[in-house]
C-alpha cells in the first residue's frame, strides 16, 4: 500500500470534527492523481495526512537529543536515514557487524516518519519503544510546521534536497520550493540545529559530506576511526547499491504493506533529464530563477 492508498483507505469518519472544520476553511485542490488535498501552513496535504500533522503538533514532546531527518519525498531520504542511523549508533552497531540492523531492516523502519508511521494512526502514539538515545525520526513537513513544536528544544534537524517536483506545486508536502527555502533559511538562522545537505554534493564528495553530517550530529569521527577506514565502511554499508541488494529490501514490506524495493531507484545525479523535454527544462529554469531570487541558494 503506497502513501496515496493510505490516504484513500481511511474514511472521512476517521477525521476529528476539529479537522473537518479546519479543512472547510482551507484552500483545496486535487493532486495529479485526483486525490483531494488542502493547503495548511503553506503546504499541501491529503485530509488524513493533515490530521496526522495536527496530531503531531498537538501531542509530540521533543527530547533535546532527538534527531529528525527532514526531506521532500523522493529526495534521497532512504540513503540519508541509513547514514544517520549508522553514524549515531556506530559504537553499538559497528558497520562491519554481520548483525547490523540495516542488514535486516529497511531504513524507514529504523528511522520512522513522525507523521506517516506514528501520528497517522494514533493521536498519541506510544513512543516508549524509541527509548535509546538519540531518538531518530523523519518527516516531510516544512520547517515552519516542525518548528512550532521544536521551538523550545535543542534537537537537531537534517534536511536534504534535490531537483524534483511539479511546476504547479499542488502535490504532497509541496510546493517543493517553499519547503526547500524554509529549511535553507532555517539552516542559516540556526546552523547548530539545522543542517542543509545537497544530494548532489553527497554523491560528488561523500567523505567530506558524511564527516560534516557526523560533526553536526555530535558524533565526529576520531582520527583512529578515519585511519581504520570507518568512513569508507559506512559509505559502503549505506550505499544504494548495497541496500537495494539486501533480501529485506528486495522482498520485504513495511507494516502498512508498501514494498521496500519501491524506495530504491537509480540514485543518480541528473537522472531527471531523462524525463524532461527541453521545454520542461526551460520552464523549471524560470521557476528556479523566480523562486530562489535573493535567497542565496543556488543549483
C-alpha positions as CSV (number, residue, x, y, z in Angstrom):
1,X,0.0,0.0,0.0
2,X,1.6,3.3,-1.0
3,X,1.1,6.7,0.6
4,X,-1.7,7.7,-1.7
5,X,-3.6,4.5,-0.9
6,X,-3.1,5.0,2.8
7,X,-4.9,8.3,2.4
8,X,-7.7,6.8,0.4
9,X,-8.4,3.8,2.5
10,X,-9.1,5.7,5.7
11,X,-12.6,7.1,5.8
12,X,-13.7,10.6,6.5
13,X,-15.2,9.3,9.7
14,X,-11.7,8.9,11.0
15,X,-11.2,12.7,10.9
16,X,-11.9,14.7,14.0
17,X,-14.6,17.3,13.9
18,X,-11.9,19.9,14.5
19,X,-10.0,18.8,11.5
20,X,-13.2,18.7,9.3
21,X,-13.9,22.3,10.3
22,X,-10.4,23.3,9.6
23,X,-10.4,21.6,6.1
24,X,-13.6,23.5,5.2
25,X,-11.7,26.8,5.7
26,X,-8.5,25.9,3.8
27,X,-7.6,26.2,0.1
28,X,-8.4,23.0,-1.7
29,X,-7.4,21.3,-4.9
30,X,-6.7,17.9,-6.4
31,X,-3.2,16.5,-6.9
32,X,-2.1,14.9,-10.2
33,X,-3.8,11.6,-9.3
34,X,-7.1,13.2,-8.5
35,X,-6.8,13.0,-4.7
36,X,-8.3,15.8,-2.7
37,X,-5.7,18.0,-1.0
38,X,-5.8,21.1,1.2
39,X,-3.2,23.7,1.9
40,X,-2.2,24.2,5.6
41,X,0.6,26.5,6.7
42,X,1.7,26.8,3.1
43,X,1.9,23.0,2.4
44,X,-0.5,20.6,0.6
45,X,-1.7,17.6,2.4
46,X,-4.4,14.9,2.0
47,X,-7.1,15.2,4.6
48,X,-5.8,12.3,6.7
49,X,-2.2,13.5,6.4
50,X,-3.4,16.8,7.7
51,X,-5.0,15.0,10.7
52,X,-1.6,13.4,11.4
53,X,0.2,16.8,11.2
54,X,-2.3,18.2,13.7
55,X,-1.9,15.2,16.0
56,X,1.9,15.7,15.9
57,X,1.7,19.5,16.6
58,X,-0.6,18.9,19.5
59,X,1.0,15.9,21.2
60,X,4.6,15.4,20.2
61,X,7.1,16.1,23.1
62,X,10.6,16.5,21.7
63,X,13.7,15.5,23.6
64,X,16.8,17.7,23.3
65,X,18.7,14.7,21.9
66,X,16.2,13.9,19.2
67,X,17.4,13.9,15.6
68,X,14.9,14.5,12.8
69,X,15.7,13.7,9.2
70,X,13.7,16.1,7.0
71,X,13.3,15.9,3.2
72,X,10.9,16.3,0.3
73,X,9.6,13.0,-0.9
74,X,11.8,11.1,-3.3
75,X,14.8,13.2,-2.5
76,X,17.4,10.7,-1.2
77,X,15.5,10.2,2.1
78,X,16.3,6.4,2.3
79,X,20.0,7.0,1.9
80,X,20.1,9.8,4.5
81,X,18.2,7.8,7.0
82,X,20.7,4.9,6.6
83,X,23.7,7.2,7.0
84,X,22.2,9.0,10.1
85,X,21.4,5.7,11.8
86,X,24.9,4.2,11.1
87,X,26.7,7.3,12.3
88,X,25.0,7.9,15.6
89,X,24.8,4.2,16.5
90,X,28.3,3.1,15.2
91,X,29.6,2.3,18.7
92,X,26.7,0.0,19.4
93,X,26.4,-1.3,15.8
94,X,29.8,-1.3,14.0
95,X,29.5,-1.1,10.3
96,X,31.2,-4.5,9.8
97,X,28.8,-6.2,12.2
98,X,27.1,-9.2,10.5
99,X,24.0,-8.5,12.6
100,X,23.9,-4.7,11.8
101,X,20.2,-3.6,11.9
102,X,20.5,-2.2,8.4
103,X,21.1,-5.7,7.1
104,X,17.7,-6.9,8.3
105,X,15.6,-3.7,8.5
106,X,14.6,-1.1,5.9
107,X,16.0,2.3,6.8
108,X,12.4,3.6,7.1
109,X,11.8,1.1,9.9
110,X,14.9,2.3,11.8
111,X,14.1,6.0,11.3
112,X,10.2,6.2,11.3
113,X,8.2,9.0,9.9
114,X,6.6,11.1,12.6
115,X,3.5,11.6,10.5
116,X,3.1,8.6,8.3
117,X,4.3,5.9,10.7
118,X,3.3,7.3,14.1
119,X,0.7,10.2,14.2
120,X,-1.1,9.0,11.1
121,X,-2.6,6.1,13.1
122,X,-2.9,7.5,16.6
123,X,-3.4,10.9,18.2
124,X,-0.9,9.8,20.9
125,X,1.3,7.0,19.6
126,X,3.4,5.0,22.1
127,X,6.9,6.4,21.7
128,X,8.4,4.4,24.7
129,X,9.8,1.8,22.3
130,X,12.1,4.6,21.0
131,X,13.9,4.7,24.3
132,X,17.5,4.6,23.0
133,X,19.2,8.0,22.8
134,X,19.3,9.7,20.4
135,X,15.8,9.0,19.2
136,X,15.7,9.2,15.4
137,X,12.6,10.3,13.4
138,X,11.9,11.7,10.0
139,X,9.4,14.0,8.3
140,X,8.3,15.6,5.0
141,X,6.8,18.6,6.8
142,X,8.2,22.0,6.1
143,X,10.4,23.7,8.6
144,X,7.9,26.2,10.0
145,X,5.4,23.5,10.7
146,X,8.1,21.5,12.5
147,X,9.4,24.5,14.4
148,X,6.1,25.1,16.1
149,X,6.7,22.0,18.1
150,X,10.6,22.2,18.3
151,X,10.9,25.9,19.2
152,X,11.9,25.2,22.8
153,X,14.0,22.2,22.0
154,X,17.7,21.8,21.0
155,X,17.1,18.7,18.9
156,X,18.8,18.6,15.5
157,X,17.2,18.6,12.1
158,X,19.0,17.3,8.9
159,X,17.4,18.4,5.6
160,X,18.2,17.1,2.2
161,X,17.0,18.5,-1.1
162,X,17.4,17.5,-4.8
163,X,16.0,18.6,-8.1
164,X,12.5,17.1,-8.5
165,X,9.0,18.5,-8.3
166,X,5.9,19.5,-10.1
167,X,5.9,23.0,-11.5
168,X,2.4,23.8,-10.2
169,X,3.3,22.9,-6.7
170,X,0.0,21.2,-5.8
171,X,1.5,17.9,-4.7
172,X,2.0,16.1,-1.4
173,X,4.0,18.3,1.0
174,X,4.5,20.9,-1.7
175,X,5.2,23.4,-3.1
176,X,8.7,22.0,-3.3
177,X,10.5,25.3,-3.5
178,X,8.7,26.7,-0.4
179,X,9.8,23.7,1.6
180,X,13.4,23.8,0.4
181,X,13.6,27.5,1.2
182,X,12.1,27.1,4.6
183,X,14.9,24.7,5.7
184,X,17.6,26.7,3.8
185,X,16.7,29.8,5.7
186,X,16.4,28.0,9.0
187,X,19.8,26.5,8.5
188,X,21.3,30.0,8.0
189,X,19.4,31.3,11.1
190,X,20.3,28.3,13.4
191,X,23.2,26.3,11.9
192,X,23.8,24.4,15.2
193,X,20.4,22.8,15.0
194,X,19.5,22.6,11.3
195,X,21.9,21.1,8.7
196,X,21.1,21.7,5.0
197,X,22.6,19.0,2.7
198,X,22.5,18.6,-1.1
199,X,22.1,15.2,-2.7
200,X,24.5,16.3,-5.5
201,X,27.2,17.2,-3.0
202,X,26.8,13.9,-1.1
203,X,27.3,12.0,-4.4
204,X,30.2,14.1,-5.5
205,X,32.1,14.2,-2.2
206,X,30.7,11.5,0.1
207,X,33.7,11.5,2.5
208,X,33.5,15.2,3.2
209,X,29.7,15.3,3.4
210,X,29.4,12.3,5.8
211,X,32.1,13.8,8.1
212,X,30.2,17.0,8.0
213,X,27.0,15.2,8.9
214,X,28.8,13.3,11.8
215,X,30.1,16.5,13.2
216,X,26.7,18.1,13.1
217,X,25.2,15.1,15.0
218,X,27.8,15.5,17.7
219,X,29.4,12.2,16.6
220,X,32.6,13.3,14.8
221,X,35.0,10.6,13.5
222,X,38.1,10.1,15.6
223,X,41.5,10.1,13.9
224,X,41.7,6.4,14.6
225,X,38.3,5.7,13.0
226,X,39.4,7.6,9.9
227,X,42.7,5.8,9.7
228,X,41.0,2.5,10.1
229,X,38.7,3.2,7.2
230,X,35.4,3.5,9.1
231,X,34.2,6.3,6.8
232,X,34.5,4.1,3.8
233,X,32.8,1.2,5.7
234,X,29.8,3.3,6.4
235,X,29.7,4.7,2.9
236,X,29.7,1.1,1.6
237,X,27.1,-0.2,4.1
238,X,24.7,2.6,3.3
239,X,25.2,2.8,-0.4
240,X,22.1,2.3,-2.5
241,X,23.9,-0.5,-4.3
242,X,24.3,-2.4,-1.1
243,X,21.0,-1.5,0.5
244,X,19.0,-2.4,-2.6
245,X,20.7,-5.8,-2.9
246,X,19.7,-6.9,0.6
247,X,17.0,-9.5,0.8
248,X,14.9,-7.4,3.3
249,X,14.8,-4.6,0.7
250,X,14.2,-6.9,-2.3
251,X,11.2,-8.8,-0.9
252,X,10.3,-7.2,2.4
253,X,7.4,-4.9,3.1
254,X,6.7,-2.1,5.6
255,X,4.0,-2.5,8.2
256,X,1.4,-0.7,6.0
257,X,2.2,-3.1,3.1
258,X,4.4,-1.0,1.0
259,X,7.2,-2.9,-0.8
260,X,10.7,-2.0,0.5
261,X,12.0,-2.1,-3.1
262,X,10.0,0.9,-4.0
263,X,12.3,3.1,-2.0
264,X,15.3,2.3,-4.2
265,X,15.8,4.0,-7.6
266,X,18.9,4.8,-9.6
267,X,20.2,7.3,-7.1
268,X,22.0,9.2,-9.8
269,X,22.5,13.0,-10.1
270,X,20.7,14.5,-13.1
271,X,18.5,11.5,-13.8
272,X,15.6,13.9,-14.1
273,X,17.0,14.9,-17.5
274,X,15.8,11.5,-18.9
275,X,12.2,12.5,-18.1
276,X,12.0,16.2,-19.2
277,X,11.7,17.8,-22.6
278,X,13.7,20.9,-23.4
279,X,10.5,22.9,-23.0
280,X,10.0,21.5,-19.5
281,X,13.7,22.2,-18.6
282,X,13.2,25.8,-19.7
283,X,10.1,26.2,-17.6
284,X,11.8,24.8,-14.5
285,X,14.8,27.1,-15.1
286,X,12.4,30.0,-15.0
287,X,10.9,28.8,-11.8
288,X,14.3,28.4,-10.2
289,X,15.2,31.9,-11.0
290,X,11.9,33.3,-9.7
291,X,11.7,31.2,-6.5
292,X,15.3,31.4,-5.4
293,X,15.9,35.0,-6.2
294,X,17.8,36.8,-3.4
295,X,17.8,33.7,-1.2
296,X,21.5,32.9,-1.6
297,X,20.5,29.3,-2.5
298,X,21.7,28.1,-6.0
299,X,21.6,24.9,-8.0
